[in-house]
């Protein structure tokens, strides 16, 4: 199986729309925040990703970030957002990496693939230790993070009571 980690591009529009549609199920419990947002058409999304990487047009308190898609045979299997740095909010709630595998492709080991590739991209940015966060109870994500060297840090409890598990991975 040949996997590619690519930056968003309009050439993948059909796969992008399919990917987003699959995540929109009201039964999807672990949809990442970058999937829940309404981001417009693929061209607009691609431009926002390019701008965010340069720190252009970001809301106050945000850090520059890069977005990648995990492709298998030109089909988007997953997505990752890599933050170029951390602030207090990110240290507590989101970490360096947010990722997701489309629901129909879970259980195939693709989370481990995308996290491994994402860590390599963070290393290119000069980040030597990455913070990865997942919700308590998201057992597949916790196992994946631990398998890739995640060392548990102190949990963070959000206002709504959600407990976030925080792990550091040396890259």
FENLINSUL-V298463 format. One record per pair of residues at least 4 apart in sequence whose ideal C-beta (glycine too) atoms are under 7 Angstrom apart, sorted by the first residue. I is the first residue (numbers start at 1). GAP is how many residues later the second one is. D is the distance in Angstrom with one decimal. If there is no record, write none. Layout:
[[I;GAP;D] [I;GAP;D]]
This chain:
[[1;71;6.2] [3;67;6.2] [3;68;6.8] [3;69;5.7] [3;110;5.6] [4;67;4.5] [5;63;4.8] [5;65;5.8] [5;112;4.3] [5;116;6.8] [6;62;6.5] [6;63;5.5] [6;65;5.8] [7;42;6.7] [7;60;6.8] [7;61;6.1] [8;37;6.1] [8;38;4.8] [8;41;4.9] [8;59;5.7] [8;61;6.0] [9;37;6.1] [10;32;5.3] [10;33;5.4] [10;36;5.7] [12;4;5.3] [12;57;6.8] [12;64;6.3] [13;4;6.4] [13;29;4.3] [14;4;6.5] [15;4;6.0] [15;59;6.7] [15;60;5.3] [15;61;4.4] [16;4;6.4] [16;26;5.0] [16;60;6.2] [17;4;6.2] [18;4;6.4] [19;4;6.9] [19;57;4.3] [19;83;5.6] [20;4;6.6] [20;15;6.8] [22;80;5.0] [22;81;5.8] [22;82;6.2] [23;5;5.9] [23;8;5.1] [23;12;4.4] [23;79;6.8] [28;75;6.2] [30;108;5.9] [31;4;4.8] [31;5;5.3] [31;69;6.9] [32;66;5.0] [32;67;6.8] [32;68;4.2] [33;4;6.7] [33;65;6.6] [34;45;6.8] [34;47;5.2] [34;64;6.1] [35;65;6.0] [39;5;6.6] [39;6;4.6] [39;9;6.4] [40;4;3.6] [40;5;6.3] [42;4;6.1] [43;4;6.5] [44;4;6.4] [45;4;6.4] [46;4;6.5] [47;4;6.3] [48;4;6.1] [49;4;6.6] [49;18;4.3] [51;5;3.9] [51;6;5.0] [52;6;6.2] [52;12;6.4] [52;13;5.3] [53;11;6.0] [53;12;6.9] [53;13;4.9] [54;10;6.7] [55;9;4.1] [58;4;4.0] [61;26;6.6] [61;28;6.6] [63;20;5.4] [63;21;5.8] [63;22;4.7] [63;24;6.2] [63;27;6.9] [64;20;4.5] [65;16;5.4] [65;17;6.1] [65;18;4.7] [65;19;6.2] [66;16;4.8] [66;55;6.9] [67;12;6.8] [67;14;5.4] [68;11;6.9] [68;12;4.9] [68;14;7.0] [68;50;6.8] [68;53;6.7] [69;7;4.8] [69;10;5.4] [70;7;4.8] [70;8;4.1] [70;9;7.0] [70;40;6.6] [70;43;6.6] [70;44;4.4] [71;4;6.5] [71;5;6.1] [71;6;6.7] [72;5;4.9] [77;24;6.4] [77;25;6.2] [77;28;5.1] [77;33;5.3] [78;21;6.3] [78;22;5.9] [78;23;4.2] [78;24;6.5] [78;32;5.8] [78;36;4.6] [79;20;6.7] [79;21;5.9] [80;17;6.1] [80;18;7.0] [80;19;4.2] [80;34;5.5] [80;38;4.4] [81;17;4.5] [82;14;6.3] [82;15;5.8] [82;36;5.8] [82;39;5.7] [82;40;5.6] [83;7;6.0] [83;13;5.1] [84;41;5.7] [86;4;4.4] [86;5;5.0] [86;10;6.7] [86;45;6.5] [88;4;6.6] [89;4;5.9] [90;4;4.9] [90;5;6.4] [91;40;6.7] [92;64;4.5] [93;40;6.6] [93;63;6.3] [93;65;6.8] [93;71;6.0] [94;4;6.0] [94;39;5.8] [95;36;3.7] [95;37;5.2] [95;38;4.1] [95;71;6.9] [96;26;6.0] [96;31;6.5] [96;34;4.4] [96;35;5.2] [96;36;6.9] [97;21;5.3] [97;33;6.3] [97;35;5.3] [99;15;5.5] [99;16;6.3] [99;19;6.4] [101;4;5.4] [101;5;5.3] [101;9;4.9] [101;10;5.2] [101;13;6.9] [105;5;5.6] [109;4;6.5] [110;4;6.2] [111;4;6.1] [111;29;6.7] [111;30;6.9] [111;33;4.8] [112;4;6.2] [112;32;5.2] [112;35;6.6] [112;36;6.7] [113;4;6.4] [114;4;5.9] [115;4;6.3] [115;29;6.2] [115;33;5.8] [116;4;6.8] [116;32;6.4] [117;4;6.7] [118;4;6.5] [119;4;6.5] [119;11;5.9] [119;50;6.4] [119;52;5.1] [120;4;7.0] [122;5;4.3] [122;8;5.2] [122;49;6.1] [123;4;6.6] [123;48;4.6] [127;44;6.6] [128;42;6.8] [128;43;5.6] [129;39;5.6] [129;41;5.5] [129;42;6.7] [130;39;5.0] [130;41;5.8] [131;35;6.4] [131;37;5.8] [132;13;5.1] [132;18;6.1] [132;35;5.1] [132;37;6.0] [133;31;5.2] [133;32;6.7] [133;33;5.3] [134;4;4.7] [134;7;3.9] [134;8;5.9] [134;11;6.6] [134;31;5.5] [135;27;6.1] [135;29;6.1] [136;27;3.9] [136;29;5.6] [138;4;6.3] [139;4;6.2] [140;4;6.3] [141;4;6.3] [142;4;6.3] [142;23;6.1] [143;4;6.2] [144;4;6.6] [145;5;3.7] [145;22;4.8] [146;4;4.9] [148;21;5.9] [149;20;4.9] [149;21;6.3] [150;17;3.4] [150;18;6.9] [150;19;5.1] [151;16;6.2] [151;17;5.1] [152;13;6.9] [152;15;5.6] [153;13;4.3] [153;14;6.5] [153;15;5.9] [154;12;6.6] [155;8;5.3] [155;9;6.3] [155;10;5.7] [155;11;6.5] [156;8;4.6] [156;10;6.2] [157;4;6.7] [157;6;5.4] [158;4;4.4] [158;6;6.6]]
